[in-house]
Amino acid sequence: MTTTRKALPADMDEYIAAFSKETQAALKQVRQAVVNAAPKAEEVIKYAMPGFVFHGNLVFFAAFKKHIGFYSVPTGKEEFRKDFARYKTGRGSIQFPLDEPMPLRLITKMVKYRVKQNIAKRKTKKK
């Protein structure tokens, strides 16, 4: 028995191009929100999905049939409780339905929070 293994996308552009125009638009919005919130972060493909690194893994996202999954999310943090209330969440993840506008302000808030976490973690390691 042979199995066909799908090749990993070479970069974020290739990942985004593999989806419908509607999903591409949502992915591009998410990507731009992350770039705006963390301009020094580097784009990567890890875990078969696009993401950003800045002093370690920052955030990742992926398209699914009905939602965009966003990962490395500060779930369980009081300051995000109200923001996350209307979304399906898991440990370190949140789902943004594709039939709704992407919550770009929330994405920006999460990314900036993660940047601060990664910088603090890096400073702790240096000591």
N, C-alpha and C positions, 0 to 999 in steps of 0.2 A: 504494500500500500504506500502510495506517495502522497505527501501533503504539499500544498502550495503555500509558501510563506510569503506574505505580503511584505514588500520592501519598506523599510522605514523611510519616512520623508527625509530628504537631505537637509531641509531647512524649514523655517516657519512659512515662507511663501508657498512652498510645495505642499505642506500640510493643509493650508487654507484652501488652495486651489482644488483640492480633492472633493470639496463639498458643493452643495447647491449655492446659487447666488445669494439666497436669503441667509443661509448659514454662514457663507463667506462674509457677508456684511456684518453679522454679529461678531464673528471671530476677529475681524479687522477692528471693530470698535473696542473689543476687550484688549487686543494687542496695543492699540493706541493709548488707551487709558493707563495701561501698565507703563508704557514708554514715558508718558507724561508724568506719572507719579514717581518713576525711578529711572531717570534718563541715563544714569551710569550703569544700569543693569545690562547684562549681555544675554542675547537671545540664544536659546539652545533647544535641541530636541533630546529629551531624556524620557525614559519610561514610555516611549513611542508617542509622546505628545509634546507640543510646544511649551516652552517655559522660559523663565528668566532666572539668572543667577546673579547674585551680588553679595559677596562675602559668604558664599554658600548658596544653596537652593533658596530661591525667593518665592516664586509662585509658578504654577502650571495650570493649563486649561486644556479642555478637549471638547470636541463636538460629539453629540449623540443625536439620536433621532428626534428627541423632543426638548433637549436642553443643552446648555453649555455647562460642563462641570468645571469648577474652579477649585484648585487645591493649594494646600499650605495655608489654610484659612485659620484665623484666630478664633476658632469655635470655643465656646465655654468662657469667653471673656465678657464681662459685664457690659463694657462699653459698646459691644456689638449685638447684645441680646435683642434689642428692639429692631435693629436693622435686619437681623436674620429671621425674625419671627414669621415672615410670610413665605420663606423658602424652605425647601427640603435640605437638611444638612446632615452631615455625618462627621465622624472624627476627622477634623481638618479639611472638610470639603463642603461645598455648597453647590446647589443646582439652580441655574437661571433658565427659566422656560424660554424656548425660542419664540413662542407666540406673544411675548411681552418685550417691551424695550429693555435693553441691557441696562442694569443699574450702575452706570458709569461712576457716579459719586461714591457709591459703596465700594466698588472695585478700587477706586483711587484711595479711599480711606484704608482699606485692607492692605494694599500694597505699601503705603507709607508706614503703616504699623509694622509690617514685616521688615521693611528696610531698617527701622529703628531696632527691632529685635536682632537682626543679623549683625548690625554694627555693635550693639551691646554684647552680643555673644563673642564677637571677634575681640573686643577689648578685654573681656574676661579671660579669653584664651591666651592673650599676650602677656598677662600678669603672671 
